[in-house]
Amino acid sequence: MNRIKEELPKLRIAFVKQDVYQDLYVVPTSEHDPAAILFSSMGRVGPIGLMADLEADFYIVKEEPEPETQIYRKVVPGLSRYFYLLKTETLDKIPGQEFKRPGSPVPQGRYAVAAENIDWGTYDVVISVNISLPARLVRQYPRTLFAYMIGEANLATHKARFGYDVTLNQMARGIVATGMGEIDFPYTFLRGDTLQRIMYAALGRTPKKQGVFMEINSTRERPVTRVPDHFLPLQNAGQPVHLHRQLIRENLTAIYDAKYFVKMGGRPIRGNSVAEAVSLGTLAIMDSREVTHHELIIPECDVRTMDDVLALIRRCEAEPAYYATLVDRQQATLDDLFFRRPIQSLAAALDAKRNSGSAPYGFWQRLSDRISTLNMKRGWKH
C-alpha cells in the first residue's frame, strides 16, 4: 500500500469502555500486543488502530453511578438490562446472545479498574465508548481533550454533552474539524493496512487470496451456515464462497485469505465490515447505495447486480495488475478517511481546548444534558 507522505500529529491517547459494554476488547491495560487485543474482542474490530498504530492505552473501567454513565441502558434497551452480567460472565451467557463466540474466555469485569485511580491528565486525548467517565471526573483535567462515541451510530452526534469536549459521530466523510464539538471518527478506526499487518504477524504467513467472502448481512441467517441461492453464481464460476465466522480471529482469517469481499442483497449496512475487508487487503465489491461508508466503494467496485460482480471478478482474474491497483486505491482511501483525517481533527480540537479552554459546565448545561438523556429513546441526535 502506498501511504500518503504526511506527518501526523503525535498524541498520547487513552481508549476507555465500561465493564458493562457488550462489544470490543477484553484484556488488561498492561496488554499492548495489537493481535492479543484484537482477538479478545467480543464482536467487532472497533478502533484497533488506536492501539496498533498510535500506541494508545486501553482501559476497562468499572460502571459508575452517575446518570450520564448509565445511558448505555437506553442505547440497546432490549438487552441492556442484562449487561451487568458482563462483569462476571462472557457475552455468550447473556440471554439472546448464546450464539456469539467472544474472543476472550474471561469476563471483562476481571480487568476493570476504578476510573478515579487513573491520572487522565497524562493523556492528550481520552476517547470513551458511551459515557464511561462521569462529568465530575472529566472536568478535573482541563488540559486533556475528552471525547465520547455512543456505541450505536446516529445517537448523540451533534453536540458534546456531560462536560466532554467532543462527540465522535462514526462518520468518515473526509471532514477535518477545526475545533471542538462534532467530529467525523469511525467506529472501525484503522489504517489502510492495519489488519493486514496484524494478521501477517499473528499467522506468520501471507494471505491465500482465494475465493469470495460473503458479507454477513447479505443473508438473514444467524449464524450463517449455508451459501444463499443468490451467491451460487459465484460458486458456479469457480469462486469458493466463504461464510462469516462467529469467532473474530477465525472471521478475520477468512477475510484475509479471501480475494474478494462481496455484499449483495440483504439489508443496508453501515460499512464497518467493508473497512475491515479493505484493511485486510481484500477487494470490497458492493452497491455503494447500500452502505453508509460509501466512500470506500471506489467506482470500479460499485456494482448493481451479481452479473456486475462476476464481470469485475473475471477482469481481475485476467488482469492481476488491475486487481492490485484497485486494492491499493481502496486502502489509500481507507487510510485517508478512517485514520489520517480523524487524527487531524482530534489534534485541532485539542489545540482549540488548550488555547481557549472548555465552556463552563454549569446548572443549565447539566439540566439540558439530563433532559437529553431522558429523551434518548426517542432518538437522541442533538
DRENTI-163044 format. One record per residue (C-alpha): residue in three letters; x, y, z. Coordinates in nm, 3 decimals, always signed. Layout:
N
   rest         X         Y         Z
    ala         X         Y         Z
...
This chain:
382
   rest         X         Y         Z
    met    +0.000    +0.000    +0.000
    asn    +0.130    +0.345    -0.091
    arg    +0.085    +0.565    +0.215
    ile    +0.048    +0.940    +0.193
    lys    +0.375    +1.102    +0.298
    glu    +0.248    +1.345    +0.557
    glu    +0.350    +1.395    +0.918
    leu    +0.069    +1.310    +1.161
    pro    +0.013    +1.479    +1.498
    lys    +0.170    +1.295    +1.791
    leu    -0.098    +1.238    +2.052
    arg    -0.096    +1.044    +2.376
    ile    -0.434    +0.866    +2.372
    ala    -0.639    +0.654    +2.611
    phe    -0.933    +0.447    +2.488
    val    -1.193    +0.357    +2.750
    lys    -1.500    +0.136    +2.779
    gln    -1.720    +0.030    +3.071
    asp    -1.733    -0.320    +3.216
    val    -2.097    -0.333    +3.101
    tyr    -2.025    -0.262    +2.732
    gln    -2.124    -0.552    +2.509
    asp    -1.851    -0.525    +2.245
    leu    -1.479    -0.487    +2.187
    tyr    -1.173    -0.599    +2.374
    val    -1.134    -0.791    +2.699
    val    -0.773    -0.752    +2.811
    pro    -0.591    -0.582    +3.098
    thr    -0.441    -0.237    +3.049
    ser    -0.096    -0.399    +3.060
    glu    -0.167    -0.577    +2.729
    his    -0.013    -0.391    +2.435
    asp    +0.010    -0.659    +2.166
    pro    -0.232    -0.550    +1.889
    ala    -0.319    -0.907    +1.792
    ala    -0.396    -1.010    +2.151
    ile    -0.614    -0.702    +2.196
    leu    -0.796    -0.752    +1.865
    phe    -0.861    -1.124    +1.905
    ser    -1.005    -1.069    +2.254
    ser    -1.298    -0.873    +2.112
    met    -1.650    -0.985    +2.193
    gly    -1.756    -0.894    +1.842
    arg    -1.634    -0.616    +1.620
    val    -1.287    -0.493    +1.524
    gly    -1.357    -0.143    +1.652
    pro    -1.090    +0.131    +1.672
    ile    -0.795    -0.111    +1.686
    gly    -0.583    +0.148    +1.503
    leu    -0.564    +0.345    +1.828
    met    -0.362    +0.069    +1.988
    ala    -0.195    -0.084    +1.681
    asp    -0.085    +0.238    +1.510
    leu    -0.088    +0.507    +1.780
    glu    +0.017    +0.302    +2.085
    ala    -0.289    +0.414    +2.283
    asp    -0.361    +0.267    +2.624
    phe    -0.682    +0.068    +2.663
    tyr    -0.888    +0.065    +2.983
    ile    -1.196    -0.119    +3.101
    val    -1.341    +0.092    +3.380
    lys    -1.595    -0.004    +3.642
    glu    -1.951    +0.119    +3.594
    glu    -2.013    +0.449    +3.773
    pro    -2.346    +0.551    +3.936
    glu    -2.391    +0.896    +3.774
    pro    -2.687    +0.929    +3.533
    glu    -2.469    +1.010    +3.233
    thr    -2.271    +0.688    +3.274
    gln    -2.599    +0.495    +3.265
    ile    -2.704    +0.594    +2.914
    tyr    -2.587    +0.256    +2.785
    arg    -2.916    +0.126    +2.924
    lys    -3.101    +0.325    +2.656
    val    -2.864    +0.261    +2.367
    val    -2.965    -0.107    +2.337
    pro    -3.282    -0.111    +2.552
    gly    -3.384    -0.469    +2.474
    leu    -3.060    -0.622    +2.603
    ser    -2.913    -0.363    +2.838
    arg    -3.095    -0.499    +3.143
    tyr    -2.862    -0.799    +3.118
    phe    -2.536    -0.613    +3.062
    tyr    -2.447    -0.607    +3.430
    leu    -2.377    -0.979    +3.381
    leu    -2.076    -0.889    +3.167
    lys    -1.889    -0.805    +3.485
    thr    -1.887    -1.173    +3.577
    glu    -1.991    -1.361    +3.260
    thr    -1.886    -1.372    +2.895
    leu    -2.117    -1.239    +2.621
    asp    -2.246    -1.582    +2.519
    lys    -2.403    -1.617    +2.864
    ile    -2.628    -1.314    +2.803
    pro    -2.989    -1.410    +2.717
    gly    -3.037    -1.383    +2.341
    gln    -2.662    -1.382    +2.272
    glu    -2.593    -1.752    +2.317
    phe    -2.482    -1.793    +1.954
    lys    -2.196    -1.542    +1.998
    arg    -1.835    -1.658    +2.040
    pro    -1.648    -1.389    +2.235
    gly    -1.275    -1.377    +2.179
    ser    -1.184    -1.385    +2.548
    pro    -1.266    -1.678    +2.778
    val    -1.291    -1.449    +3.082
    pro    -1.546    -1.176    +3.167
    gln    -1.437    -0.818    +3.125
    gly    -1.503    -0.740    +3.490
    arg    -1.182    -0.934    +3.557
    tyr    -0.981    -0.645    +3.416
    ala    -1.198    -0.348    +3.521
    val    -1.032    -0.065    +3.713
    ala    -1.174    +0.231    +3.901
    ala    -1.172    +0.544    +3.686
    glu    -1.077    +0.752    +3.988
    asn    -0.744    +0.570    +4.010
    ile    -0.625    +0.677    +3.664
    asp    -0.441    +1.004    +3.604
    trp    -0.621    +1.112    +3.288
    gly    -0.406    +1.423    +3.281
    thr    -0.117    +1.220    +3.141
    tyr    -0.309    +1.192    +2.811
    asp    -0.370    +1.443    +2.535
    val    -0.694    +1.271    +2.434
    val    -0.928    +1.031    +2.615
    ile    -1.185    +0.852    +2.396
    ser    -1.479    +0.682    +2.565
    val    -1.733    +0.438    +2.422
    asn    -2.064    +0.565    +2.560
    ile    -2.011    +0.778    +2.872
    ser    -1.758    +0.575    +3.067
    leu    -1.629    +0.864    +3.279
    pro    -1.866    +1.091    +3.473
    ala    -1.872    +1.466    +3.413
    arg    -1.728    +1.543    +3.757
    leu    -1.417    +1.346    +3.665
    val    -1.354    +1.480    +3.315
    arg    -1.382    +1.837    +3.441
    gln    -1.083    +1.778    +3.667
    tyr    -0.845    +1.766    +3.369
    pro    -0.859    +2.098    +3.177
    arg    -0.562    +2.013    +2.951
    thr    -0.698    +1.678    +2.830
    leu    -0.946    +1.651    +2.542
    phe    -1.235    +1.420    +2.634
    ala    -1.435    +1.260    +2.354
    tyr    -1.718    +1.006    +2.356
    met    -1.868    +0.784    +2.090
    ile    -2.210    +0.633    +2.154
    gly    -2.188    +0.261    +2.079
    glu    -2.480    +0.267    +1.839
    ala    -2.435    +0.507    +1.548
    asn    -2.652    +0.818    +1.495
    leu    -2.704    +0.881    +1.867
    ala    -2.573    +1.195    +2.041
    thr    -2.381    +1.309    +1.736
    his    -2.435    +1.683    +1.704
    lys    -2.338    +1.826    +2.040
    ala    -2.085    +1.724    +2.303
    arg    -2.253    +1.679    +2.642
    phe    -2.176    +1.582    +3.003
    gly    -1.870    +1.806    +3.029
    tyr    -1.699    +1.632    +2.736
    asp    -1.536    +1.836    +2.461
    val    -1.605    +1.623    +2.155
    thr    -1.868    +1.382    +2.026
    leu    -1.750    +1.127    +1.769
    asn    -2.019    +1.058    +1.511
    gln    -1.894    +0.734    +1.349
    met    -1.880    +0.903    +1.010
    ala    -1.583    +0.913    +0.770
    arg    -1.667    +1.178    +0.512
    gly    -1.323    +1.338    +0.496
    ile    -1.423    +1.642    +0.702
    val    -1.139    +1.773    +0.919
    ala    -1.269    +1.958    +1.223
    thr    -1.133    +2.298    +1.318
    gly    -1.231    +2.285    +1.685
    met    -1.433    +2.106    +1.950
    gly    -1.783    +1.964    +1.908
    glu    -1.883    +1.702    +1.650
    ile    -1.600    +1.515    +1.476
    asp    -1.600    +1.255    +1.199
    phe    -1.448    +0.946    +1.359
    pro    -1.544    +0.591    +1.251
    tyr    -1.611    +0.304    +1.490
    thr    -1.363    +0.097    +1.288
    phe    -1.070    +0.336    +1.314
    leu    -0.760    +0.196    +1.143
    arg    -0.503    +0.242    +0.871
    gly    -0.537    +0.110    +0.520
    asp    -0.326    -0.194    +0.608
    thr    -0.357    -0.221    +0.989
    leu    -0.538    -0.554    +0.987
    gln    -0.321    -0.690    +0.709
    arg    -0.013    -0.629    +0.922
    ile    -0.171    -0.771    +1.238
    met    -0.282    -1.090    +1.064
    tyr    +0.053    -1.141    +0.894
    ala    +0.231    -1.112    +1.229
    ala    -0.020    -1.339    +1.405
    leu    -0.041    -1.611    +1.139
    gly    +0.319    -1.590    +1.018
    arg    +0.217    -1.620    +0.653
    thr    +0.094    -1.426    +0.355
    pro    -0.278    -1.447    +0.266
    lys    -0.403    -1.720    +0.032
    lys    -0.623    -1.477    -0.162
    gln    -0.870    -1.732    -0.295
    gly    -1.243    -1.704    -0.345
    val    -1.512    -1.469    -0.215
    phe    -1.604    -1.380    +0.142
    met    -1.977    -1.311    +0.168
    glu    -2.060    -1.012    +0.390
    ile    -2.285    -1.142    +0.670
    asn    -2.573    -0.904    +0.601
    ser    -2.618    -1.050    +0.254
    thr    -2.838    -1.306    +0.432
    arg    -3.069    -1.309    +0.737
    glu    -2.942    -1.642    +0.869
    arg    -2.767    -1.621    +1.210
    pro    -2.528    -1.784    +1.249
    val    -2.459    -1.825    +0.878
    thr    -2.438    -2.193    +0.781
    arg    -2.507    -2.202    +0.406
    val    -2.439    -2.013    +0.087
    pro    -2.762    -1.835    -0.014
    asp    -2.900    -1.901    -0.359
    his    -2.813    -1.559    -0.498
    phe    -2.443    -1.626    -0.430
    leu    -2.439    -1.961    -0.611
    pro    -2.341    -1.799    -0.947
    leu    -2.007    -1.716    -0.787
    gln    -1.952    -2.079    -0.691
    asn    -2.059    -2.192    -1.037
    ala    -1.797    -1.957    -1.182
    gly    -1.525    -2.130    -0.978
    gln    -1.510    -1.885    -0.686
    pro    -1.548    -2.058    -0.346
    val    -1.778    -1.860    -0.117
    his    -1.654    -1.824    +0.242
    leu    -1.908    -1.756    +0.518
    his    -1.899    -1.541    +0.831
    arg    -1.747    -1.700    +1.144
    gln    -1.860    -1.614    +1.494
    leu    -1.510    -1.604    +1.646
    ile    -1.333    -1.284    +1.547
    arg    -0.993    -1.443    +1.481
    glu    -1.146    -1.707    +1.253
    asn    -1.357    -1.447    +1.072
    leu    -1.065    -1.212    +1.009
    thr    -0.854    -1.503    +0.888
    ala    -1.124    -1.597    +0.638
    ile    -1.142    -1.241    +0.502
    tyr    -0.760    -1.215    +0.500
    asp    -0.742    -1.529    +0.284
    ala    -1.027    -1.429    +0.051
    lys    -0.952    -1.237    -0.267
    tyr    -1.289    -1.063    -0.286
    phe    -1.536    -0.934    -0.027
    val    -1.889    -0.913    -0.166
    lys    -2.209    -0.765    -0.022
    met    -2.516    -0.836    -0.234
    gly    -2.877    -0.840    -0.117
    gly    -2.997    -0.823    +0.242
    arg    -3.021    -0.508    +0.449
    pro    -2.819    -0.186    +0.406
    ile    -2.511    -0.169    +0.627
    arg    -2.301    +0.095    +0.795
    gly    -1.980    -0.044    +0.645
    asn    -1.753    -0.139    +0.934
    ser    -1.713    -0.482    +0.775
    val    -1.614    -0.314    +0.449
    ala    -1.340    -0.119    +0.628
    glu    -1.216    -0.443    +0.782
    ala    -1.201    -0.616    +0.444
    val    -1.013    -0.329    +0.281
    ser    -0.762    -0.315    +0.567
    leu    -0.708    -0.689    +0.520
    gly    -0.613    -0.632    +0.156
    thr    -0.932    -0.788    +0.016
    leu    -1.117    -0.612    -0.266
    ala    -1.459    -0.490    -0.145
    ile    -1.738    -0.507    -0.404
    met    -2.097    -0.391    -0.349
    asp    -2.365    -0.138    -0.433
    ser    -2.245    +0.188    -0.277
    arg    -2.606    +0.298    -0.226
    glu    -2.645    +0.027    +0.039
    val    -2.361    +0.132    +0.269
    thr    -2.324    +0.441    +0.486
    his    -1.946    +0.441    +0.436
    his    -1.996    +0.455    +0.060
    glu    -1.669    +0.645    +0.025
    leu    -1.481    +0.314    +0.045
    ile    -1.651    +0.172    -0.264
    ile    -1.446    +0.313    -0.549
    pro    -1.634    +0.348    -0.884
    glu    -1.486    +0.032    -1.038
    cys    -1.621    -0.176    -0.743
    asp    -1.964    -0.011    -0.731
    val    -2.199    -0.279    -0.868
    arg    -2.573    -0.328    -0.901
    thr    -2.618    -0.697    -0.987
    met    -2.442    -1.029    -0.939
    asp    -2.364    -1.019    -1.311
    asp    -2.171    -0.697    -1.244
    val    -1.981    -0.873    -0.964
    leu    -1.893    -1.164    -1.191
    ala    -1.776    -0.931    -1.470
    leu    -1.544    -0.744    -1.233
    ile    -1.404    -1.064    -1.085
    arg    -1.338    -1.208    -1.431
    arg    -1.144    -0.896    -1.527
    cys    -0.944    -0.902    -1.203
    glu    -0.862    -1.270    -1.257
    ala    -0.745    -1.197    -1.610
    glu    -0.551    -0.883    -1.512
    pro    -0.366    -0.923    -1.180
    ala    -0.219    -0.573    -1.206
    tyr    -0.568    -0.426    -1.234
    tyr    -0.676    -0.611    -0.919
    ala    -0.368    -0.486    -0.732
    thr    -0.440    -0.128    -0.840
    leu    -0.797    -0.144    -0.713
    val    -0.690    -0.289    -0.377
    asp    -0.426    -0.019    -0.339
    arg    -0.676    +0.257    -0.416
    gln    -0.928    +0.126    -0.165
    gln    -0.660    +0.102    +0.102
    ala    -0.537    +0.453    +0.030
    thr    -0.894    +0.582    +0.065
    leu    -0.937    +0.397    +0.393
    asp    -0.606    +0.530    +0.525
    asp    -0.708    +0.886    +0.449
    leu    -1.070    +0.885    +0.569
    phe    -1.058    +0.634    +0.854
    phe    -0.723    +0.730    +1.006
    arg    -0.541    +1.042    +0.894
    arg    -0.826    +1.292    +0.889
    pro    -0.982    +1.180    +1.219
    ile    -0.643    +1.218    +1.388
    gln    -0.603    +1.565    +1.239
    ser    -0.948    +1.653    +1.375
    leu    -0.860    +1.538    +1.727
    ala    -0.539    +1.741    +1.715
    ala    -0.730    +2.052    +1.605
    ala    -0.985    +2.003    +1.884
    leu    -0.707    +1.959    +2.140
    asp    -0.542    +2.281    +2.025
    ala    -0.875    +2.462    +2.049
    lys    -0.930    +2.342    +2.403
    arg    -0.583    +2.433    +2.521
    asn    -0.597    +2.773    +2.355
    ser    -0.947    +2.872    +2.465
    gly    -1.048    +2.629    +2.740
    ser    -1.370    +2.433    +2.780
    ala    -1.705    +2.604    +2.802
    pro    -1.838    +2.634    +3.159
    tyr    -2.040    +2.334    +3.271
    gly    -2.299    +2.494    +3.493
    phe    -2.652    +2.429    +3.608
    trp    -2.825    +2.491    +3.274
    gln    -2.582    +2.271    +3.083
    arg    -2.633    +1.990    +3.333
    leu    -3.009    +2.031    +3.312
    ser    -3.002    +2.025    +2.932
    asp    -2.791    +1.709    +2.933
    arg    -3.023    +1.542    +3.180
    ile    -3.326    +1.621    +2.963
    ser    -3.148    +1.489    +2.654
    thr    -3.075    +1.164    +2.837
    leu    -3.442    +1.124    +2.926
    asn    -3.533    +1.182    +2.561
    met    -3.281    +0.935    +2.428
    lys    -3.526    +0.656    +2.345
    arg    -3.700    +0.896    +2.105
    gly    -3.380    +0.933    +1.904
    trp    -3.106    +1.134    +2.074
    lys    -2.943    +1.329    +1.793
    his    -2.890    +1.678    +1.934
